Each structure stands twice: as C-alpha cells, then as structure tokens.
C-alpha cells in the first residue's frame, strides 16, 4: 500500500510502498483512510524540525488528522463493524505505572513526557490502510461525514474550553455564572484557532481575534 513518509537521515519526503497492516489482536480494527488533514505540525515534520521514526524504521509516516472507514475488526471488538466511519486519536500513553493521567486514559495530561504519538514515534495515518486498538478509535455518525476529519483539531479546542471552564469557576461573584461578561483572545488563523473561536461563541464568551 502507499503511504507518505519522511526520512530524517536523508531529509527526504517520499511516497512509499509498505506492507498492508494486519489485525494483530482481538481488539484491533482495520480501517481504510478516507481523508487526512494537513496542518502546521505536518509542515514542521516535513521541514525536519522534529518527528521521530519508530524504532528500527528509517522513515516516519506522517498524518495525525484522519477519517477512516472500518473494513475489518478483531473478534473482541465491540461497537464497531465494517462500514462504520471513525476517527483515530493521536497520543498513546506512557509506560509508567505512576502516571495517573495515562493510566486513566487521559494521556493528553501525561506527566512524564514519555508518551508516543501517531506521526511521532509511531507511524501516522497518511496511508491507504491503518490498524489500531479500538480504544484509540472513535465512531462517527455518518451524517458528520463531511466534517469528521476536523474532529482531531477540534479536540484541542475542546480541551482549551474545558480548562477555561475550570478557570471561570474561580472568578468572584456573578462572573462565574455569566460568561457573556467575559472576553477571550484567539491567537492564529489555523484550524484550531477557528475552531476555538467557534467554541467560545457557543460558550457565550466574546472572542477577540488576533491573526497569527
């Protein structure tokens, strides 16, 4: 199958052929990639600012914003069947037992920094087919087909909104109960900035906008 990969040692970006993934465990899912987003992270990886290939691999397949169609599932998979649409999450937990966030499935708050990510330390999703464990796959309603590839960057905006809600609750008096009195600033005009501004509007905050 075809995939788009970077070769850090030779500073090349190439379309390559690599083996088709197989379902290696009972809870793994195989998907056909329908769409893959390209963002500033991909630009920086292909400019060789960072991006670590998997162990014993000379190349790294890029791509971390992906929408796929399920084409096969392991015998232990529940809630996903061939034909379903799904997006794939990016970060994988670190191996340390003392990292509470990773052990609770919140590796976005990893305290060790020893996590890996698809497209950094593990191959990304810019390939024809991928396979992964169902715990890292989120089923998407088919009516969201046209916008589902935006779910990965939307999670960043949603996390920011989640943290903002926590901060708002620390405010005095009526401010915490009336977010329309508050202003927020969005920096940058990329997908995350635009999605973040939309989240602020939905939360009744007044966004100010500063182009990046």
C-alpha positions in Angstrom: 0.0 0.0 0.0 1.0 3.6 -0.5 2.0 6.0 2.3 3.6 9.4 2.6 6.8 9.4 4.8 9.7 11.4 5.8 13.3 10.1 6.0 15.1 12.3 8.6 18.6 10.9 7.9 18.4 11.9 4.3 15.9 14.8 4.7 13.5 13.4 2.1 9.8 13.3 1.8 8.6 10.4 -0.4 5.6 8.4 -1.4 6.5 4.9 -0.4 5.1 1.3 -0.6 4.8 -0.5 2.7 3.1 -3.7 3.8 -0.6 -3.6 4.5 -1.4 -3.7 8.2 -2.9 -6.8 9.7 -5.1 -7.2 12.8 -2.7 -8.5 15.4 -5.0 -8.7 18.4 -8.6 -9.4 19.3 -9.4 -5.7 19.9 -7.8 -4.3 16.9 -9.6 -2.6 14.0 -8.5 -2.1 10.4 -9.6 1.0 8.5 -9.3 2.4 5.1 -8.3 6.1 5.3 -10.8 8.3 3.6 -9.4 11.7 4.4 -6.2 13.0 6.2 -5.8 16.6 7.2 -2.5 18.6 6.8 -1.6 21.2 9.4 1.3 23.1 10.8 2.6 20.0 12.6 2.9 18.2 9.3 4.7 21.1 7.8 7.2 21.2 10.6 7.8 17.4 10.4 8.4 17.6 6.7 10.7 20.5 7.3 12.6 18.2 9.7 12.2 20.3 12.8 11.1 17.2 14.7 9.5 13.8 14.1 11.0 10.6 15.3 10.5 7.4 13.3 9.5 4.2 15.1 12.3 2.0 16.5 14.3 0.2 13.7 12.5 2.2 10.9 14.4 4.7 8.7 11.2 6.6 7.9 8.1 8.0 9.6 4.7 8.0 8.0 3.1 11.4 8.7 -0.5 12.4 9.3 -2.4 12.7 12.6 -5.8 14.0 11.5 -7.7 11.2 9.9 -11.1 9.9 9.0 -11.4 6.2 8.1 -13.9 3.5 7.2 -13.8 0.3 9.2 -13.1 -2.7 6.9 -12.3 -5.4 9.4 -12.4 -6.0 13.2 -10.9 -8.4 15.7 -13.1 -11.0 17.4 -13.1 -8.9 20.7 -14.1 -5.6 19.2 -17.4 -4.1 20.3 -19.3 -1.1 19.0 -17.6 -1.1 15.6 -18.4 -3.0 12.5 -17.3 -2.9 8.8 -18.8 0.2 7.1 -18.7 2.4 10.2 -16.9 5.8 10.0 -14.3 6.5 12.6 -11.6 9.0 13.6 -8.4 7.9 15.2 -6.8 9.5 18.2 -3.2 10.5 18.2 -1.4 10.2 21.6 -0.5 6.8 23.2 0.1 6.5 27.0 3.5 6.3 28.6 4.5 3.0 30.2 4.9 4.3 33.8 2.6 3.0 36.4 2.9 6.2 38.5 1.5 8.4 35.6 -2.1 8.8 36.7 -3.4 10.5 33.6 -2.1 7.9 31.3 -3.4 5.0 33.4 -6.8 6.8 33.4 -6.9 7.2 29.6 -6.0 10.9 29.7 -2.6 10.7 28.1 -3.1 14.3 26.9 -2.2 15.2 30.5 0.8 12.8 30.7 3.2 13.9 33.4 6.3 12.0 32.2 6.6 13.1 28.6 7.4 9.5 27.6 4.2 9.1 25.5 4.3 8.4 21.8 2.1 9.8 19.1 1.0 8.6 15.7 3.3 10.6 13.4 5.9 11.0 16.1 7.5 7.8 17.5 4.9 5.8 15.7 3.7 5.8 12.1 0.9 8.3 11.3 -2.3 7.9 9.3 -1.3 9.3 5.8 -1.5 5.8 4.3 -4.1 3.8 2.5 -4.9 1.5 5.4 -4.2 1.5 9.2 -4.8 -0.8 12.1 -5.1 0.1 15.7 -6.7 -0.9 19.0 -10.4 0.0 19.3 -9.7 2.1 22.5 -8.0 4.7 20.2 -10.8 4.8 17.7 -13.9 6.9 17.9 -17.0 6.0 15.9 -18.5 8.9 14.0 -22.2 9.3 12.9 -22.4 9.1 9.1 -24.3 12.4 9.0 -21.0 14.0 10.1 -19.1 12.6 7.1 -18.3 16.0 5.5 -16.7 17.5 8.7 -15.5 14.5 10.6 -11.8 14.9 9.7 -11.9 18.1 11.8 -12.6 16.2 15.0 -8.9 15.8 15.9 -8.1 19.5 15.8 -11.5 20.2 17.5 -10.3 18.1 20.5 -7.6 20.7 21.1 -10.1 23.5 21.1 -12.4 21.5 23.3 -9.6 20.8 25.8 -8.9 24.5 25.9 -12.6 25.2 26.5 -12.6 22.6 29.3 -9.7 24.3 31.1 -11.3 27.7 30.6 -14.5 26.5 32.3 -12.4 25.5 35.3 -10.8 28.9 35.4 -14.1 30.7 35.1 -15.4 28.9 38.2 -12.6 30.5 40.2 -13.9 34.0 39.4 -15.8 36.0 42.1 -19.5 36.7 42.3 -21.7 36.6 39.3 -18.9 36.4 36.8 -18.7 32.7 37.1 -22.4 32.3 36.3 -22.5 34.8 33.4 -19.7 34.1 30.9 -21.1 36.6 28.5 -19.4 39.3 30.6 -16.0 37.8 29.8 -13.8 38.3 26.8 -11.3 35.8 25.3 -8.5 36.2 22.8 -7.8 33.7 20.0 -4.3 33.8 18.5 -3.8 32.5 15.0 -6.0 31.7 12.0 -5.4 28.0 11.6 -8.0 25.2 12.0 -7.5 25.2 15.8 -7.8 28.9 16.1 -11.0 29.0 14.0 -12.5 26.0 15.9 -11.5 27.6 19.2 -13.3 30.8 18.3 -16.4 28.8 17.4 -16.2 27.0 20.8 -16.0 30.4 22.6 -19.1 31.7 20.8 -21.0 28.5 21.7 -19.9 29.1 25.3 -21.3 32.7 25.2 -17.8 34.1 25.6 -16.9 37.1 23.4 -13.8 36.2 21.3 -11.3 38.8 20.2 -9.2 37.7 17.2 -5.5 38.3 16.5 -4.3 36.8 13.2 -1.2 34.6 13.6 
